[in-house]
Amino acid sequence: MKESKGYFNVLYKGKTALYLKYNKKIEKLAVEGTYDNFYQINRIYFVAKGIVSLISSKSDLMKIFTKDRALIKNFIKKNMIDVSEKIPDSFIPVIRYYDSISQ
């Protein structure tokens, strides 16, 4: 992994895996050199068959599932799952379903 320094939170571990890396940033104010803005950036990584993919949206995840894309889209729609990068845990049911149908 390119950003392999630090700690990763394991969100899901099965045939595939889902990891979350927290990055905290502090943005300097232009006035007086003080620090003002503090924000957190989450990076979600999906690991399958030794290949690590950075996921920043639902569409990124769907690009990975080329073979089973139709089944996964149907699963998301049928179960009314709202997959969002703002809520990394929302990817877990989709990944778990993928593991159940993949070989």
Secondary structure, DSSP 8 states (H G I E B T S, - for coil): -TT-SS--EEEEESSSEEEEEEEEEEEE-SSTT-EEEEEEEEEEEEEETTEEEEE-SHHHHHHH-STTHHHHHHHHHHTT---BTTBGGGGHHHHHHHHHH--
